[in-house]
Amino acid sequence: MPGYTVKDVNQQEFVKALGAFFKKYVASISGLIGSKIHLVAPMEFRLASVARHLYMRGGVGIGAMTKIYGGRQRNGTRPSHYSRGSRSVARKVLQSLEMLKMVEKDPNGGRRLTSIGRRDMDRIAGQVAVASKKH
């Protein structure tokens, strides 16, 4: 396990495993689930995806996250165009990762992983690698 990093494992399996790790902490993260009426996508997977992205490329800010999580905006009969993702969701996800002490603000701009966050992600990557070798 100690020799594996996030770059060595399958990204889908890693995001699922890291999402399960974050699921323990979702109840303590305020502001992610807007209300009890509206059902939202599981935010632990977005947290895991953003954390993995920060592992791969540090120093990413909210604007870059909106580019990454943007997509096609359908305009009916008019042509579709690219639309950025929600800045509010990106900001709240990064703030939640800061509350978990996995991310800190970079003095050069953006956010980066802390040593605690990098250690936890490498540990989970090792578990994913061992589990995938068994199958």
Secondary structure, 3 states (H helix, E strand, C coil): CCCCCHHHCCHHHHHHHHHHHHHCCHHHCCCCCCCCCCCCCCHHHHHHHHHHHHHHCCCECHHHHHHHCCEEEEECCEEEEEECCCHHHHHHHHHHHHHCCCEEECCCCCEEECHHHHHHHHHHHHHHHHHHHHC
